[in-house]
Amino acid sequence: MTTLTTIDLNWTGRPCSIAAVLIGSEGASVLIDPGPASTMETLRSGLRDRGQDFQTLDALLLTHVHLDHAGATGALVRENPNLKVYVHEFGLVHMIDPSRLLASAGRLYGGDLQMLYGECMPVPESNLKQLHGGERIRVGEAELDVFYTPGHASHHVTYWDRVSRTAFVGDTAGIRVQGDAFLLPATPPPDIDIETWNHSLDTIASWGPERLFLTHFGFTENPADHIRLYKERLAEWSALTRKLLASGMGGEGFCGRDCRGNQIHAANGRGRPLHFQWRVAALVAGIDALCAEKGSATQVKRTRTRGIRIRKRIRRWLIGLLQQLRNHANL
């Protein structure tokens, strides 16, 4: 018998933000996406409640190497040196040496990085199992097929359980809390690719899954409708990006310092809870990544006066977006 168990990591004290999945079968146990190092103790407690601990785990299966999915990996391997860590070939180098990954995240989160994600430790190369897509991983009597599903990130894979007809999609299918209707694109910099992303979504849909599992957050029971809606959301964001570029809001003129934590305070008013700042920073950075993909250095060069005017428009837009998120996503 194979069991699939959601462990809520209660990231920054918020339920239904980041989930790990514990898969057990015939005495074997693996985790899909252990989450950030900042939630290690919550993960430890969640495993203990299910009769497990870090030493009883056989492997970690990473959908991709972003800190909210894989940041705890190095710390887990320190506690259990026998852990196998499955990761796509393009993410493997960041597990061995996370310095570039941390530098990229630091540009977005600034001084909040350590508090949000904890310490991201390197993983010994001997623990890493390189994936390309096309592999099959056995967990007891269960088997998970590995598919390369880039778009959200170039190092993203999806794990497919043919028996339960469940696809563990990481961030490929966006952000949607189990049971809620609101669906939010997950578009972080630097390497999103909308055309490739749509192809990955089509690949997942072609399997005819009965359930998707989203790291943010939980199971969705109507995959065909979810994927259709998510493709629409990505198209809407792409259209918004083109509109922003046409109006002069692109590249550094759109984001720049406004992505940083102190500027997010200025956009939303002092005293907003940190998860609001993080959501807005990620949203702004995601649109900025799309702008950078479609724009050019000449297009994004702005005068000082125009830059001030653009920032005022951004602040008004962010405030409206925050209100929408509060109303529809219960953030």
N, C-alpha and C positions, 0 to 999 in steps of 0.2 A: 504494500500500500504506500502511495506517495502522498505526502501532505505539503500544502502550500500555506505558509503562515505569514501574515503581515506584521511587522514590528514597527510601530510608530516611534520615531526617534525624537519627537517633540523638540525639534530644532528651535532654538532661542525661546524655549518655553511654549511654543505654539504647536498644538496638535495638528495633525493632517498637513504637515509641511513637507517632510521627507520620510519615506518609507524604505525599509530593507525587507527583503523577502527571504524567509528561511524555508528551504526545500529539504525534506527528509524522506528517505526511502531505504528500507532494509538496512538500517543502522548507519547509513551514510547521510551526511548533512553538509549543505553548502548554503552560502549567503549570496544573493544577487544584490550588488551595490550596498556595501556596509555603511555608507554615509560619511559625514565629515568627522574628523578627530574630535571636534567639540562635543559630539554626542556619544562618545565611547562608553561612558558609564550608563547612559540610557540603554544602549545596545546590550551591554553586559547584563543589565537587569532584565531586559526583555528576553534574552536567551535563558537566563536563570529561571524565569517564570515558566519556561517551556522545557525544563529539564536539561538545558544545554549550557555550555560555556565556550569560551574562545578555544579551549584545548580540544573540544569535541568536534569542531568544524574541520572538514576535510579540504574545503576550497572556498575561494572567493571568486565570483563571476562578475566582472565589471562590464557594464554596458558602455561606459566611457570614463575618462579620467578626470572630469571636472570635480572640484573639491567637495561639492555637496553629494557626490555619488561615491567617490573613491578616496577622499582625503584621509580616512582612518586606516587605509590598507597597510601602510608601513608600521603603524603602531600595533596592529593586530598580528602582523608577522613577527614582531619582536616578542609578543606574548606566546605565539605559537609558531615556532620556526619551521614546522612541518607543513604549514599552509601552502597550497598551490594557489596561484593567482592568475586567472585567465584574463587576458587583456588584448585588444587589437594591436597589431604591429605598430601602428602610428602612435599609439599611446604608451607603448612599452618604454620608450626612452624617458618619458616624464615620470614613470614609476621609479626608474633607476636613479634619476636626478631630477627632482621636482622644482629646481630653481627657476626655470623658464616659466613653468606653470604658475608658480607663486608670484613671479614678477608681473605676469599678465593679469592675474587676479588682483594684485596690489594696486594696479592702475585704476581699477573700478572701485574697490572697497576701502582703499587707503588704510587709515589707522584702525579700522574696524575688522580687518582681515583675521587677525589672531583670535579675537573674541567670537567671530562668526564661525570660523572653521577649525580652530585649534592648530596644532602643530602637524604639518604634513611631513612625515618621515620618508626617507628613501626605502625602496624595497630591494633586497638582494636579488641580483639577476637570476640566481639559482632557483628562486621561488616562482619565477614568472613563466607562464605558458603562453606563447605567442599565438594569436588568432589572426586568420585572414578572412574568415567566412567560408562555410562549407564543412566545418568540423562537426563532430557529434560528441558531446560530453556525457558520460554515464554517471549517474548519481544513484547508487544502489541498483534498483530495477528500472529506474526512470532514465530517459534519454532526452537531452536537450540539443536541438540543432542550432547551429550558430550561423547567422546571416549578417553580412556587412550592410549596415543601414546608415550611411552618412547623410548629412544635411544639417542637422543640429550641430554636429561636430564631425570632423574628418576621421575620428577614431571611434566611431559609434558602432556597436553591434546590437542585435536583438537576439534573444534566446527564445526558441519555439519548442513548446511541449506538445507533441502531436497527440498524446493520449488525452490530456485534459483540454486540448485545443486552446491553450493559453499562450499569448505572446507577451514576453517581458520586454517592453519597448523602451525603457529608460526615459529619455526626453524626446524621442522621435514623434510621439503623439501628443506632446504639449503638457499643459498643467490643468488638471481638472480633479477636484476632490470627489472621491467616490460618493455617488448619490446626488451630486450637484449638477446643475445645467451649465454653469459658466465655464467656458473653455478659453484658456489664455495661451497664446503662442509663447514658446520658450526659445528666444532668439538672442543668445549672448554672443559677443564678439569672441574670437576674431574670424572664424572660418565657416560661418553658416553659408549654405548654398541652396536656394529655394528650388531650383530645377531638380537638383539631385535629391533634395528632401522629398519632393513629390513622388519621385521614382521609388524611394524607400517606402513611402506610405502605400504606394500601389503594390509593392512587393508583399508587404504585410497583409494587405487586404486580399491578395490572391490566395492566401492560405485558407481563407474562410474561418478565421478564428472565432471562437465563441466568447472569449474574454481577452481584454488587454489589461496588462498591469502597468500603471504609470508610477514612477518614483514619486511624483507630485500629483495626485496622491491616491493610490489604491486601484481597485478593479473597476473597469467599465464593462457593462454587460451587453452593449450593443455596438460592437466594433465597427460595423459597416457605416452606421450613421455618424459615429464619432470621427472616423477617418474622413468621411465626406465633409463634415462640418469643419474639421481642422484644416483641410486643404482650402476651404473657403476663407478661414481666418488668415492663413498665410498669404492668400491672394489679396485680402483686404490690407494687410500690413505692407505688402509690396506696393500696392496702389498708393497707400499713405506716404510711403517713402518717395515715390515719384512726385507726389504732390508737394512734399516738403522741399525736394530738390528744385522743383519748378518755382517755388515761392522764395527760394534763396536760403532755406533752412537745411543745410547739409554739412557733412564732415565735421571739422573743428568748429564751424559756426553753429552747428546744432548741439553738439555734445561738449567736447573739450573738457574744461574744468567743471562744467555742470554735472558731469557724471560722478564727480567725487562727493564723498560723504558730506563735507561742509557745504557744498553748493546745493545738495539735496535738502539740507535744513533750510536754506534760503528759499528754495522753491516751495516748500510745504509748510513753513512755519516752525518755529522751535518747539521741541517737545514731542514731535511725532514719535510713536514707537518705532524701534529699529527695523522691524519687519516691513514697515511702510517704506522706509528709506531704501531698504534692499530691493523691494519690488520695483520702486520707481527707478533706481539706478540700473537695474537689469533691463527694464523696459526701454529706458533712454538709450542705454548702450546697445541694445539689440537693434533699435531703429538706426542708430548711428552706424552699426556694422553694415546694415543694408545700404545706407547712404554711401559709405565708403566703397562698397562693392560696385555701386552704380555711378558714383561721381568721379570727378577728376580733380587734380590739384588746382587747376585754373578755376573750376566751377566753385570750389569751396572757399576760395580766397575772398575775404570780406574786409571792408573798411571798419574802423573802430566804431563809428556811428551806427553803421548797419548791424554790427555785432551786438551792440547794446539793445537795439530794437528787436533783434531776433531772440535774445535772451528773455526779454519781457514777454514775448509771445510764447516761448517755451514754458515759462512759469505759469501763465494762465492755462496752457494746455495740460500741464502736469496736475494742477489743482483739480481741474475737471476730471482727469483720468483717475486720480485718487478717489474722488467721490464715486465714480462709476465702480471702481474695484470694491469699495466699501459696501455699496448697495447690492452688488451682484455676486460677489465672491465671499462676503462675510469676513473680510480680512481685518 
